[in-house]
């Protein structure tokens, strides 16, 4: 699928600045910006390096502000908005086309009769960004001037100049910048450049998206050098922004490495049976899937892997990793990565739990999630079903046994199986342990302490998985089947005959009655207890149909499912404002793209109609041309026009759309 825009998008600032691009390096670093070339987020930059991979992400190089000289005329190619709302210069007016070549953002600038192409990509495994400029058409030589703007800050923060003095030195082929003693030096290099050192702060960049998010919306960046490059017709120059003083400056070889990497990803995808009938728009998702996979080394697993939950601001989170794992790796033909991540996370099991958050600075992980480890069981089940790898099952089975034991006897946050009904209880005052985890100060926005419906569906799935794996290993299944049968019987308590769907939470901590909120969580009770486990469904066929129908009718949007019914007085259909307003809407009506995966799987079980199920995914093809070009975002407004919000690229959205397609392909083939 070829994603490209002409002047109908690029020539209109509002449209061009709403569309963003993203490139990554496989160790947590990234570069990002807008099609217009305008900075609208604190997270935009040419080089945001992961100084302690995959974390400690630091903005080092903000922008290469380009101006083209031709026939004694100067054409600015960059665009800036200042705090007085003035847009100057307006380089977006020279963008004739923007295209995504694989995963490489590409601009074509038209200045008089000159066509100049710009491409940007990162070296895999290194904090190095390449920016190439190619003279596609020109009757005579041109000159390109690049104004190098740098910074040195955590990617979540912002910079106001103050009295900050950086060390700026000439380096071979460019400039070396050291923000302060012991800071990581950054280099901006180009073999063909004349280099002129500078030291001037450019102040008051206006960041529109930060303003929308209710955060400080202006920033300053340091102008450290001007690069002047003369280019003949047909010639290419590559500028390198890097933390590696010895980084290769050969742009031709660098882009060949990136394209070989992309070709490998597409070949892995092509090796899967479900890829043969996939729509063209699945191909960009395969490349997008790779952007979330990062290295996370452990003493016993130096080549460990993890999954960044979303760009630009999330780290690797346990829950998001496990929800995303099969879609991003297993079903894209990269089962070796699946196995590596499963082994990596095994090293973090503690008291029967997986961590939710891995902090930036090497602090201990936070074990404040009830479902990350339950999704871990599902990932292992899917992996074994796809690969038959008994060695990994044998290695991990004792750890899985200990997880079940901990949940029976009780672990953190009062997570424990209730012996009376076999259901899993989780939570204590002030805690948020499920994926609906928004909390503002002491205000728990979506209180779900008790027995949440999806947690118990996943618990039942985990017990069935243990029985299945025990059979494969020649072990007894009696205990796991007995526990599953009790949970299955107790699960009928979730059915609310008055409303015709499932309670969201039973025996809630802070409520006298069961929580009857209409939410999408109940779909997991249909989607994830797999028939291959040999256990009875949690809901009757009539109940399953009622759940799918009511969730489709009340919660479905074009880009995901609302987190709360619009009929509920607490419903928020718009996600925006300051952090309090945004968090208050996060799970109270905001639509989530990842929920399309469970909906598709549940719909297939109820109706068995692959074409109807595919219709739920089709609108996401258009989203590949919207917020983050070639990827899918985190959330959307619940109300029309369901505008993209939140993280511009989200792992579990991409993963669950892929997984939904795989379910459709398998249903079509059966």
C-alpha positions in Angstrom: 0.0 0.0 0.0 1.5 3.3 -1.1 0.7 6.2 1.3 1.2 9.6 -0.2 -0.2 13.1 -0.2 0.0 16.0 -2.7 -0.6 19.6 -2.2 -4.3 18.9 -1.2 -2.8 18.0 2.2 0.7 19.4 2.3 -0.3 22.9 1.1 -2.8 23.4 3.9 -1.1 24.0 7.2 -3.9 22.6 9.4 -4.0 19.3 7.5 -0.2 19.0 7.2 0.5 19.7 10.9 -2.1 17.2 12.1 -0.4 14.4 10.2 2.8 13.2 11.9 5.6 10.8 11.1 7.6 8.4 13.2 10.9 6.5 12.8 12.5 4.3 15.4 15.8 2.6 16.1 14.9 -0.7 17.9 16.4 0.4 21.2 13.8 3.0 22.3 15.1 6.0 20.4 13.0 7.8 17.8 12.6 10.8 15.6 9.2 12.4 14.9 7.6 15.5 13.5 4.7 16.7 11.3 4.3 16.5 7.5 4.4 20.3 7.5 7.8 20.3 9.3 6.3 22.3 12.1 7.1 21.5 15.7 3.8 21.0 17.6 5.0 18.7 20.4 7.8 18.6 22.9 8.4 15.1 21.5 9.2 16.2 18.0 12.9 16.1 17.0 15.4 14.7 14.5 17.2 12.7 17.3 15.5 11.6 20.5 18.1 9.1 21.8 17.6 6.3 24.3 20.6 6.9 26.4 19.9 3.9 28.6 18.1 1.6 26.1 15.1 1.4 25.9 14.6 4.3 28.3 16.2 7.7 29.3 15.0 9.1 26.0 16.5 12.5 25.5 16.0 15.2 22.9 19.4 15.9 21.4 18.8 17.4 17.9 15.5 19.2 17.4 15.5 20.4 13.8 17.6 20.9 10.6 16.0 24.1 9.4 16.5 24.1 5.6 16.7 26.9 3.1 17.4 26.2 -0.6 19.3 28.8 -2.7 18.7 28.6 -6.5 19.1 31.2 -9.2 19.8 33.9 -6.6 16.5 33.2 -4.8 16.1 31.7 -1.3 13.3 29.2 -0.6 12.7 28.3 3.1 11.7 24.6 3.4 11.0 24.6 7.1 8.0 26.0 9.0 7.9 27.5 12.5 5.0 28.9 14.6 5.9 31.3 17.4 4.2 32.2 20.6 2.7 35.2 19.1 0.9 32.8 16.7 2.8 34.0 13.7 3.9 31.3 11.2 7.3 32.2 9.8 8.7 30.9 7.6 6.1 29.0 5.7 8.2 26.3 4.1 5.2 23.9 3.8 4.1 25.9 0.8 7.0 24.3 -1.1 6.0 20.7 -0.3 4.7 19.1 -3.5 4.4 15.6 -2.1 4.8 13.6 1.1 5.1 9.8 0.9 5.9 7.0 3.2 8.4 4.7 1.4 8.1 1.6 3.5 8.8 3.2 6.9 10.8 6.1 5.5 9.1 9.5 5.4 9.9 11.3 2.2 9.2 14.9 1.1 9.4 16.4 -2.4 9.9 20.1 -2.4 9.2 22.1 -5.5 11.0 25.4 -5.8 10.7 27.1 -9.2 11.8 24.2 -11.5 13.9 22.4 -8.8 12.7 19.2 -7.2 14.4 18.3 -4.0 13.7 15.0 -2.1 14.2 14.6 1.6 14.2 11.3 3.5 14.7 10.5 7.2 15.4 7.2 8.9 17.3 5.7 11.8 20.0 3.1 12.1 18.7 0.0 13.8 20.4 -0.5 17.2 22.0 2.9 17.3 21.1 6.5 18.4 21.7 7.7 14.9 19.4 9.5 12.5 20.0 9.9 8.8 18.5 12.8 6.8 19.2 12.7 3.1 18.7 15.3 0.4 18.6 14.4 -3.3 18.3 16.8 -6.2 15.8 15.1 -8.3 15.5 17.9 -10.9 17.5 21.1 -11.5 19.0 22.7 -14.5 22.0 23.9 -12.4 23.7 23.4 -9.0 21.8 24.5 -5.9 22.9 25.4 -2.5 21.3 24.0 0.7 21.7 25.8 4.0 20.9 23.8 7.2 20.4 25.5 10.5 21.1 22.9 13.3 19.0 23.3 16.4 19.8 21.2 19.4 18.7 20.6 23.0 19.5 18.2 25.8 16.5 17.3 27.9 14.2 14.4 28.9 11.6 14.0 26.1 8.8 14.7 28.6 10.1 18.1 29.6 10.7 21.5 27.9 13.5 24.0 27.8 13.5 27.8 28.5 16.9 29.2 27.8 17.9 30.8 31.2 21.7 30.9 31.4 22.5 27.6 29.8 25.8 27.5 28.0 26.7 24.5 25.9 30.1 23.5 24.6 30.1 23.7 20.8 33.1 22.5 18.9 34.1 21.8 15.3 34.3 18.1 14.5 35.5 16.4 11.3 32.7 17.0 8.8 30.5 18.8 11.3 29.8 19.9 14.8 30.1 18.4 18.3 27.8 19.6 21.1 28.2 18.8 24.8 25.4 20.2 26.8 27.3 20.1 30.2 30.2 18.2 31.7 29.6 14.4 31.6 26.7 14.9 29.2 26.5 12.6 26.1 28.0 14.5 23.2 25.9 14.7 20.1 27.3 15.1 16.6 25.8 16.5 13.4 27.9 15.6 10.4 27.9 15.7 6.6 30.8 14.9 4.4 30.1 17.7 1.8 29.3 20.5 4.2 30.9 23.8 5.0 30.4 24.2 8.7 29.9 27.5 10.5 29.6 27.3 14.3 27.0 29.3 16.1 25.7 29.8 19.6 22.3 31.4 19.7 19.1 30.5 21.4 16.0 30.5 19.3 13.2 31.3 21.7 9.4 31.0 21.9 8.5 28.1 19.6 4.8 27.5 20.0 3.8 23.8 20.5 0.1 23.6 19.6 -0.4 20.0 20.7 1.0 20.7 24.1 -1.3 23.7 24.4 -4.2 21.4 23.6 -3.0 19.0 26.3 -3.0 21.8 28.9 0.8 21.7 29.2 3.5 24.4 28.8 3.4 25.2 25.1 6.5 27.2 24.4 10.1 26.1 24.1 13.6 27.3 23.2 16.3 25.5 21.2 20.0 26.2 20.6 21.3 27.1 17.2 24.7 25.5 17.2 25.8 25.5 13.5 25.0 26.3 9.9 25.8 23.7 7.3 26.2 24.9 3.7 26.1 22.3 1.0 26.4 22.7 -2.8 24.6 20.0 -4.8 24.8 19.2 -8.4 21.7 17.9 -10.4 21.2 14.3 -9.4 23.5 14.5 -6.4 22.6 13.3 -2.8 24.0 14.5 0.5 23.3 12.8 3.9 23.3 14.6 7.2 23.9 12.4 10.3 22.7 13.2 13.8 24.3 10.8 16.2 25.7 10.0 19.6 28.4 7.9 17.9 31.5 9.9 16.9 32.4 7.0 14.5 29.0 6.6 12.9 29.1 5.9 9.2 28.4 8.9 7.0 27.6 6.8 3.9 24.0 7.5 3.4 23.6 5.1 0.5 24.8 2.2 2.6 22.7 3.3 5.5 19.5 3.5 3.6 20.2 0.1 2.0 20.5 -1.4 5.5 17.2 0.1 6.5 15.5 -1.2 3.3 17.0 -4.7 3.8 15.5 -4.6 7.4 12.1 -3.7 6.0 12.4 -6.4 3.3 13.1 -9.0 6.1 10.0 -7.9 7.9 7.9 -8.3 4.8 9.3 -11.7 4.1 8.5 -12.9 7.6 4.9 -11.7 7.1 4.7 -13.3 3.7 5.8 -16.6 5.2 2.5 -16.8 7.2 -0.6 -18.4 5.7 -2.9 -15.6 6.8 -0.8 -13.0 4.8 -1.8 -14.5 1.5 -5.3 -13.1 1.6 -4.7 -10.0 3.6 -5.7 -6.5 2.3 -2.9 -4.3 1.1 -3.3 -2.0 4.1 -2.0 -4.7 6.4 1.5 -4.3 4.9 2.2 -0.9 6.5 1.0 -2.3 9.8 3.7 -5.0 9.6 6.4 -2.3 9.4 4.6 -0.3 12.1 4.6 -3.4 14.4 8.4 -3.5 14.3 8.7 0.0 15.6 7.5 -1.1 19.1 9.9 -4.0 19.5 13.0 -2.9 21.5 16.0 -4.4 23.2 15.9 -4.7 27.0 19.0 -6.5 28.3 19.0 -8.5 31.5 22.1 -10.1 33.2 20.8 -13.5 32.3 19.2 -12.4 29.0 21.6 -9.9 27.3 19.6 -10.1 24.1 16.2 -9.6 25.8 13.4 -7.9 24.1 10.4 -5.8 25.2 7.6 -3.7 23.6 7.2 0.0 23.8 3.6 0.6 24.7 3.3 3.7 22.5 5.0 6.7 20.9 5.9 9.2 21.8 5.6 9.1 25.6 5.2 5.5 26.8 7.9 3.1 28.0 7.6 -0.7 27.9 4.7 -1.7 30.1 3.9 -5.3 31.1 0.2 -5.2 30.4 0.6 -3.5 27.0 3.4 -5.9 26.1 1.4 -9.0 26.7 -1.8 -7.7 25.0 0.4 -6.7 22.0 2.9 -9.6 21.8 1.2 -12.0 19.5 -0.1 -9.5 17.1 3.2 -7.7 16.7 5.5 -10.7 16.6 3.9 -14.1 16.4 1.3 -13.3 13.7 3.8 -11.3 11.7 6.0 -14.4 11.3 8.5 -13.5 14.0 7.9 -16.2 16.6 11.6 -16.1 17.6 10.9 -12.6 19.0 7.8 -13.8 20.7 9.8 -16.5 22.5 12.6 -14.0 23.5 10.0 -11.6 25.0 8.3 -14.4 26.9 11.6 -15.5 28.3 12.7 -11.9 29.1 9.5 -11.3 31.1 9.8 -14.5 33.0 12.8 -12.9 34.7 10.4 -10.3 36.1 7.8 -12.6 37.7 7.5 -11.9 41.3 4.8 -13.1 43.8 2.8 -14.4 40.8 2.8 -11.0 39.1 4.4 -9.2 36.2 5.3 -5.5 36.4 3.1 -2.9 34.8 5.7 -0.1 34.5 9.4 -0.1 33.9 10.7 3.2 35.2 13.2 5.3 33.3 16.1 5.4 35.7 16.6 1.9 36.8 14.3 1.9 39.8 12.4 -1.2 40.7 9.4 -2.0 38.4 5.9 -1.4 39.7 3.8 -4.5 40.2 0.5 -2.7 40.2 -1.5 -4.7 37.6 -3.7 -7.7 38.0 -4.0 -8.6 34.3 -0.4 -8.4 32.8 0.4 -11.9 34.0 -3.0 -13.2 32.8 -2.3 -11.9 29.3 1.1 -13.6 29.7 -0.7 -17.0 29.8 -2.7 -16.1 26.7 0.5 -15.2 24.9 2.1 -18.5 25.8 -1.0 -20.4 24.7 -1.0 -18.6 21.4 2.7 -19.2 20.9 2.5 -22.9 21.6 -0.6 -23.3 19.4 1.3 -21.6 16.5 4.7 -23.2 17.0 4.4 -26.3 19.0 7.6 -25.3 20.9 7.5 -27.7 23.8 10.9 -26.6 25.1 9.7 -23.1 26.0 6.6 -24.6 27.6 8.7 -26.9 29.6 11.0 -24.1 30.8 8.2 -21.8 31.8 5.7 -24.2 33.2 7.1 -24.2 36.8 6.8 -20.4 36.8 3.3 -20.6 35.6 2.4 -23.1 38.3 3.8 -20.6 40.9 1.5 -17.9 39.4 -1.5 -20.0 39.9 -0.4 -20.8 43.5 0.1 -17.2 44.3 -3.3 -16.3 43.0 -4.9 -19.0 45.1 -3.2 -18.0 48.4 -3.2 -14.3 47.7 -0.6 -11.8 46.5 -0.3 -8.0 46.4 -3.3 -5.7 46.4 -5.6 -8.4 47.8 -5.4 -10.3 44.5 -6.8 -13.7 45.5 -9.3 -16.3 44.3 -12.5 -16.3 46.3 -13.0 -19.9 47.5 -16.8 -19.4 47.5 -17.3 -18.8 43.8 -13.8 -19.4 42.2 -13.7 -15.8 40.9 -10.6 -13.6 41.2 -10.8 -10.6 43.4 -8.3 -7.7 43.0 -8.0 -4.3 44.6 -7.8 -2.2 47.7 -8.7 1.4 48.5 -7.0 3.8 46.0 -5.6 1.1 43.7 -6.2 0.8 40.0 -5.1 -2.6 38.8 -7.0 -3.2 35.5 -6.4 -1.5 32.1 -9.0 1.1 33.1 -6.5 2.7 35.5 -7.0 6.5 35.4 -6.5 8.2 38.7 -6.3 11.9 39.6 -4.7 12.4 42.9 -6.8 10.3 45.3 -9.7 10.2 42.9 -10.1 6.8 41.3 -11.9 7.7 38.1 -13.1 4.2 37.2 -13.2 2.3 40.5 -13.0 -1.4 39.6 -11.7 -3.0 42.8 -13.6 -6.2 43.2 -14.1 -8.9 40.6 -13.8 -7.3 37.2 -15.4 -9.2 34.3 -12.4 -9.3 31.9 -10.0 -10.3 34.7 -12.1 -13.4 35.5 -12.4 -14.2 31.8 -8.6 -14.1 31.6 -8.2 -16.1 34.8 -10.5 -18.8 33.3 -8.4 -18.7 30.2 -5.2 -19.0 32.2 -6.5 -22.1 34.0 -7.5 -23.7 30.7 -4.1 -22.9 29.3 -2.5 -24.6 32.3 -4.6 -27.7 31.6 -3.7 -27.7 28.0 0.1 -27.3 28.6 0.0 -29.9 31.4 -1.4 -32.4 28.8 1.4 -31.5 26.4 4.0 -32.2 29.2 2.3 -35.4 30.4 1.3 -33.9 33.7 -1.9 -34.0 35.6 -4.6 -31.6 34.7 -7.0 -32.4 37.5 -6.3 -29.4 39.8 -6.5 -26.9 36.9 -9.7 -28.3 35.5 -11.3 -28.3 38.9 -10.4 -24.6 39.4 -11.6 -23.8 35.9 -14.9 -25.5 36.5 -15.5 -23.6 39.7 -14.6 -20.3 38.0 -16.9 -21.1 35.0 -19.8 -21.9 37.3 -19.2 -18.7 39.4 -18.9 -16.6 36.2 -22.6 -16.8 35.7 -22.9 -14.3 38.5 -21.8 -11.7 36.0 -24.9 -12.1 33.9 -27.4 -9.2 34.5 -30.8 -10.5 33.3 -32.4 -7.1 33.8 -30.1 -5.3 31.3 -29.2 -8.3 29.1 -25.5 -8.0 29.4 -22.7 -8.6 32.0 -22.0 -6.7 35.1 -18.6 -4.9 34.8 -17.5 -5.6 38.4 -19.0 -8.0 41.0 -18.7 -7.4 44.7 -17.1 -3.9 44.2 -15.1 -2.5 47.0 -16.8 0.9 47.3 -20.3 0.1 46.1 -23.2 -1.7 47.7 -24.4 -3.2 44.4 -22.6 -4.8 41.5 -21.4 -2.3 38.9 -23.8 -2.5 35.9 -21.9 0.0 33.8 -22.1 -0.9 30.1 -18.4 -1.3 29.1 -16.6 -3.3 26.5 -14.6 -5.5 29.0 -17.2 -8.3 28.9 -16.3 -9.0 25.2 -13.2 -10.8 26.6 -15.4 -13.4 28.1 -16.3 -14.5 24.6 -13.1 -13.7 22.7 -10.5 -15.3 24.9 -11.6 -18.6 26.5 -10.5 -20.6 23.4 -12.3 -23.8 22.3 -9.0 -25.6 22.1 -8.8 -25.6 25.8 -11.6 -28.1 26.0 -13.6 -26.0 28.6 -17.2 -24.9 28.4 -17.9 -21.3 27.3 -18.4 -18.8 30.1 -21.6 -17.5 28.6 -24.4 -19.3 26.9 -24.9 -18.8 23.1 -27.8 -16.5 23.8 -25.8 -14.5 26.3 -22.8 -14.2 23.9 -25.1 -12.9 21.2 -26.7 -10.4 23.5 -23.2 -9.1 24.6 -21.9 -8.7 21.1 -25.1 -7.0 20.0 -25.3 -4.5 22.8 -21.5 -3.6 22.6 -21.8 -3.1 18.8 -24.9 -1.0 19.1 -23.9 1.2 22.1 -20.1 1.2 22.1 -18.8 0.8 18.6 -17.3 3.7 16.7 -15.4 3.8 13.4 -12.0 3.4 15.2 -12.7 1.4 18.3 -15.1 0.8 21.1 -16.2 3.4 23.6 -15.1 2.7 27.2 -18.5 3.6 28.5 -22.0 3.8 27.0 -23.2 7.2 25.8 -26.4 6.5 27.8 -24.4 6.7 31.0 -24.5 10.1 32.8 -20.7 9.9 33.4 -20.0 9.6 29.6 -17.4 11.9 28.1 -17.4 12.0 24.4 -14.4 14.4 23.9 -10.9 13.8 25.1 -8.9 17.0 25.7 -8.0 19.8 28.0 -5.6 19.6 30.9 -4.4 16.4 32.5 -7.4 16.3 34.9 -9.9 16.7 32.1 -8.1 14.2 29.9 -7.8 11.6 32.7 -11.5 12.1 33.6 -12.5 11.1 30.0 -9.8 8.4 29.4 -12.1 5.5 30.4 -15.4 7.2 30.5 -16.4 7.2 26.9 -13.1 7.6 25.0 -12.9 5.0 22.2 -10.0 2.5 22.2 -8.7 1.0 19.0 -7.3 -2.1 20.6 -10.7 -3.3 21.6 -11.5 -4.0 17.9 -9.5 -7.2 18.3 -11.7 -8.7 21.0 -14.8 -7.5 19.2 -13.8 -9.2 16.0 -13.0 -12.5 17.8 -16.3 -12.4 19.8 -18.3 -11.5 16.7 -16.8 -14.4 14.8 -17.7 -16.8 17.6 -21.3 -15.6 17.6 -22.0 -15.0 14.0 -19.3 -16.9 12.1 -19.3 -14.3 9.4 -15.8 -13.2 8.4 -17.0 -10.5 6.0 -19.1 -8.8 8.7 -16.2 -9.0 11.1 -13.8 -7.5 8.5 -16.1 -4.5 8.3 -15.2 -3.6 11.8 -11.5 -3.3 10.8 -11.9 -1.6 7.4 -12.1 2.0 8.7 -8.6 1.6 10.3 -7.2 1.6 6.7 -8.0 5.3 6.5 -6.4 5.9 9.8 -3.1 4.9 8.3 -3.3 8.2 6.4 -4.4 10.3 9.4 -2.6 11.0 12.8 0.6 9.0 12.5 1.2 8.1 8.9 1.5 4.3 8.5 0.5 3.5 12.1 -2.5 3.5 14.4 -3.0 5.7 17.5 -4.1 5.0 21.0 -7.5 6.6 21.5 -10.3 8.5 19.7 -13.1 10.8 20.8 -16.2 8.9 21.5 -18.3 11.5 19.7 -18.1 12.2 15.9 -15.9 12.8 14.1 -14.0 10.5 16.4 -10.8 12.5 16.2 -7.5 10.8 17.0 -6.1 11.5 20.4 -3.5 10.3 22.8 -0.3 8.6 21.7 0.1 8.8 17.9 1.3 5.2 17.6 0.1 2.6 20.0 1.3 -1.0 20.2 -1.8 -2.7 21.2 -3.9 -0.9 18.6 -1.6 -2.1 15.8 -1.4 -5.6 17.4 -5.0 -6.2 17.9 -6.0 -5.0 14.4 -3.4 -7.5 13.0 -4.7 -10.2 15.4 -8.3 -9.4 14.4 -7.4 -9.9 10.8 -5.7 -13.2 11.6 -8.9 -14.4 13.3 -10.9 -13.4 10.2 -8.4 -15.2 7.9 -8.5 -18.4 10.0 -12.3 -18.3 10.1 -12.4 -17.9 6.4 -10.1 -20.8 5.9 -12.0 -23.2 8.2 
